[in-house]
Amino acid sequence: MTTPHSIVPMASTEYGSLKKVIMCMANPFDLDIANLPAELLDEASLYQAEHSDMRPYDMAKVHAQQNELIRVLKSNGAEVIQIEPLGSGVLQHYTRDVGFVVHDQFFIDRPRRDYRKKELKNLGPITRHLKNVHRIETGCIEGGDVLVDGDTVIIGQGEETDIAGINAVINVLQEKLPNISVKTLSFTHRGVIHTDTIFNIVGPGLAILHRPSLIPEDISWLENRYELIDATEDEARMLAINTLAIGDNKVVMLAPGGRLADKLTDHGLTPILIDYSEVTALPGSFRCTTLPVVRS
């Protein structure tokens, strides 16, 4: 039986063997498209709409696709811990936006938008069982902007993560993990929903990148650390970069695969192809809908 504070979070890379992961089944699509709330029509959202395709989703189809991902994760040794759906809130199934793990520290995000802050309440019953939990109290940050790779944490400063939120994470890391350094990425344009839609680590020293979205100085830094697979504009827009590495050189990615899947195969990785076309109706794919708690 799981007892309070009995789970030690652990994720030192983006590609270690996935052992425990948090997911949430999608709520009904309950937005009135003709009368969207003001925070969904702010400047950031308008820029995001320029770079992403968005449409209402069918909840039953999303659930079927999520269940197929859950089946694949369980068959590869992962325990899937499910957050209770709120009953409303069309983005709650993107659980990467409510938390992230850096080595043995679990961070509860601080979303910028009020309607997303409501999702943190249903995360509470799970975090009671975790050790080393930190709540970000200043600025804004979401887990889709955070990637961990050994002694380095990469955080993109975009629409949903600001410098105050990044500094709040740095302050915790300086106390708890003083040997960890933080690299901040900057984008060439507005509208990057999260960093993991334009840059994602898929294996040791290997990452996928949409080069036009990052400033030259940051690309140079990444080139010194990773072999980069360049994604096309269409691949970035369809969220093909937002893959999920699950360990044993396996990477979950969008069916039917295509060029990027072939590139990963050429690098010795094994793509696992899943139809996630309904989940991506709103910008978010495999990494967005999973919050790893333990990787080995």
C-alpha positions in Angstrom: 0.0 0.0 0.0 1.3 3.4 -0.9 1.7 5.6 2.2 2.2 9.4 2.4 5.7 10.5 1.2 6.6 6.9 0.2 7.6 7.6 -3.4 11.0 9.2 -4.0 10.8 11.0 -7.4 13.7 10.4 -9.7 14.3 11.6 -13.3 17.9 12.5 -14.2 17.3 12.3 -18.0 14.5 12.5 -20.5 15.2 9.0 -21.8 15.7 6.7 -18.8 13.5 3.7 -18.3 10.0 5.0 -17.4 8.8 3.4 -14.1 6.0 5.8 -12.8 4.1 8.4 -14.8 1.2 10.7 -14.1 -1.7 11.0 -16.6 -5.2 12.3 -16.6 -8.1 11.3 -18.9 -9.5 14.1 -21.0 -12.5 16.1 -19.8 -15.4 16.8 -22.1 -14.7 19.6 -24.6 -16.8 22.3 -23.0 -15.5 25.5 -24.4 -17.9 27.8 -26.2 -15.7 28.6 -29.3 -17.7 31.8 -30.0 -17.3 33.1 -26.5 -13.9 32.1 -25.3 -12.7 33.5 -21.9 -10.4 36.5 -22.1 -7.3 34.6 -21.0 -7.7 32.3 -24.0 -7.8 35.4 -26.3 -4.8 37.1 -24.9 -1.8 38.1 -27.0 0.1 34.9 -26.2 -2.8 32.7 -27.3 -3.2 34.6 -30.6 0.5 34.1 -31.3 0.2 30.4 -30.3 -2.7 30.0 -32.8 -0.4 31.2 -35.6 2.0 28.3 -35.0 -0.4 25.5 -34.1 -3.5 23.9 -35.4 -6.4 23.9 -32.9 -9.8 22.4 -33.0 -12.4 20.9 -30.6 -11.7 17.3 -29.7 -14.0 14.2 -29.4 -13.5 13.0 -25.8 -14.3 9.4 -26.6 -11.6 9.3 -29.3 -9.1 11.1 -27.1 -9.8 8.5 -24.4 -9.2 5.6 -26.8 -5.9 7.1 -27.9 -4.8 7.7 -24.3 -5.7 4.2 -23.4 -3.6 2.9 -26.2 -0.6 4.9 -24.8 -1.4 3.6 -21.3 -1.4 0.0 -22.7 2.0 0.6 -24.3 3.5 2.2 -21.2 2.3 -0.6 -18.9 3.6 -3.3 -21.4 7.0 -1.6 -21.1 7.1 -1.7 -17.3 5.6 1.7 -16.3 3.0 2.2 -13.6 0.5 4.8 -14.7 -0.9 7.0 -11.9 -4.1 8.8 -12.9 -5.2 12.2 -11.7 -9.0 12.5 -11.2 -10.5 14.6 -14.0 -12.1 17.8 -12.9 -15.1 17.2 -15.1 -14.3 20.4 -17.0 -11.1 22.0 -18.3 -10.0 21.0 -21.8 -6.3 21.1 -21.0 -6.1 19.0 -17.9 -5.0 15.9 -19.7 -1.8 17.7 -20.6 -0.3 16.8 -17.2 3.2 17.9 -18.1 1.9 21.4 -17.4 1.3 20.8 -13.6 4.7 19.5 -12.5 8.1 18.2 -13.4 11.0 16.2 -11.7 14.6 17.2 -11.5 16.6 14.2 -10.2 14.9 13.6 -6.8 13.0 16.8 -6.5 9.4 17.2 -7.6 8.2 20.7 -8.6 4.6 21.8 -8.7 4.2 24.2 -11.5 2.8 27.7 -11.4 0.6 28.2 -14.5 0.1 31.6 -15.9 -3.6 31.1 -16.6 -6.2 31.0 -13.8 -8.2 28.2 -15.4 -5.1 26.0 -15.4 -4.3 26.7 -11.8 -7.5 24.8 -10.9 -5.8 21.6 -12.1 -3.3 21.7 -9.3 -6.0 20.8 -6.7 -6.5 17.4 -8.2 -2.7 16.8 -8.3 -2.7 17.1 -4.5 -3.8 13.6 -3.6 -0.8 12.3 -5.6 1.8 14.7 -4.3 0.9 13.6 -0.8 2.7 10.3 -1.6 5.9 12.0 -2.9 9.0 13.1 -1.1 10.8 16.4 -1.8 7.9 18.4 -3.2 8.3 22.1 -4.0 5.6 24.5 -5.0 6.7 27.4 -7.2 5.3 30.5 -5.6 6.6 33.3 -7.9 6.5 33.9 -11.6 5.1 31.3 -14.0 6.5 28.0 -15.2 5.1 24.8 -16.8 6.8 21.5 -17.2 6.7 21.5 -21.0 9.4 24.1 -20.9 11.7 22.0 -18.7 14.1 19.3 -19.9 16.5 17.4 -17.7 19.8 15.8 -18.9 22.2 14.8 -16.2 23.8 17.8 -14.5 22.0 20.3 -16.8 18.4 21.5 -16.8 17.2 23.2 -19.9 14.3 25.7 -19.5 12.8 27.7 -22.3 11.4 31.1 -21.6 8.3 31.5 -23.7 4.6 32.1 -23.5 3.9 30.1 -20.3 7.3 30.3 -18.5 8.9 33.6 -17.4 12.2 34.5 -15.9 10.7 34.8 -12.4 9.5 31.2 -12.6 12.9 30.1 -13.9 14.7 31.9 -11.0 12.3 30.3 -8.5 13.4 26.8 -9.8 17.1 27.9 -9.7 16.8 29.0 -6.1 15.5 25.5 -5.1 18.2 23.7 -7.1 21.0 25.8 -5.6 19.9 24.6 -2.2 18.9 21.0 -3.0 21.1 20.1 -6.0 24.0 22.6 -6.1 25.8 20.7 -8.8 23.0 21.2 -11.3 23.3 24.0 -13.8 20.4 25.7 -15.7 20.5 26.7 -19.3 17.8 29.0 -20.5 16.7 28.9 -24.1 15.3 31.9 -26.0 13.0 31.8 -29.0 13.1 33.7 -32.3 9.3 34.3 -32.3 6.2 34.5 -30.1 3.8 31.6 -30.0 6.0 28.7 -28.8 3.5 26.9 -26.6 6.2 24.9 -24.8 9.9 24.2 -25.4 9.2 20.5 -26.0 7.2 21.3 -29.1 10.4 22.7 -30.8 13.2 21.0 -29.0 13.1 17.5 -27.4 15.8 15.1 -26.1 15.2 11.6 -27.4 18.3 9.7 -26.3 21.9 10.2 -25.0 23.4 13.1 -26.9 20.5 13.1 -29.4 17.7 15.6 -29.8 15.1 16.8 -32.3 15.0 20.5 -33.1 13.0 23.0 -35.1 16.0 25.2 -35.9 14.1 28.4 -37.0 12.5 28.7 -33.5 15.7 29.1 -31.5 18.2 32.0 -31.5 21.7 31.2 -33.0 23.5 31.4 -29.7 21.3 28.7 -28.2 21.6 26.5 -31.3 25.4 26.7 -31.0 25.2 25.6 -27.4 22.9 22.7 -28.3 25.2 21.7 -31.2 28.1 21.3 -28.7 26.0 19.0 -26.6 23.8 17.0 -29.0 23.6 15.6 -32.4 20.5 17.4 -33.7 17.9 16.0 -36.0 16.2 18.9 -37.8 12.4 18.9 -38.0 10.6 20.6 -40.8 8.0 23.3 -40.3 5.2 20.8 -41.0 6.6 18.4 -38.5 6.9 21.0 -35.8 3.3 22.2 -36.5 1.9 18.7 -36.2 3.8 18.2 -32.9 5.9 15.4 -34.2 8.8 16.7 -32.0 6.8 16.1 -28.9 7.8 12.5 -28.5 8.2 10.4 -25.3 11.3 8.3 -24.7 10.5 5.4 -22.3 13.8 3.7 -22.0 15.5 0.7 -23.7 16.1 3.0 -26.7 12.3 3.2 -27.4 10.6 6.4 -28.3 6.8 6.8 -28.6 5.9 9.0 -31.5 3.0 9.9 -33.9 1.8 7.3 -36.3 2.4 6.8 -39.2 6.0 7.9 -38.3 7.5 9.0 -41.6 10.8 10.8 -41.9 11.5 11.5 -38.2 10.8 7.9 -37.3 13.3 6.8 -40.0 15.9 9.3 -38.6 15.5 7.8 -35.1 15.8 4.3 -36.4 19.0 5.3 -38.2 20.4 6.4 -34.8 19.6 3.0 -33.2 16.3 4.0 -31.5 13.1 2.0 -31.8 10.0 4.2 -32.7 6.7 3.0 -31.2 4.0 4.5 -33.4 0.6 5.5 -31.9 -2.3 7.3 -33.5 -2.6 10.4 -31.3 -4.4 12.6 -33.8 -7.3 13.4 -31.6 -5.2 14.2 -28.6 -3.3 16.7 -30.7 -6.5 18.6 -31.6 -5.3 21.1 -29.0 -1.5 21.6 -29.1 -0.1 18.7 -27.1 1.2 15.2 -27.8 2.9 12.4 -26.0 5.3 14.4 -23.8 2.5 16.9 -23.0 0.1 14.2 -21.7 2.6 12.4 -19.5 4.4 13.6 -16.3 7.2 11.1 -15.4 7.7 10.7 -11.7 10.3 7.9 -11.7 12.8 7.0 -14.3 15.7 4.6 -13.8 
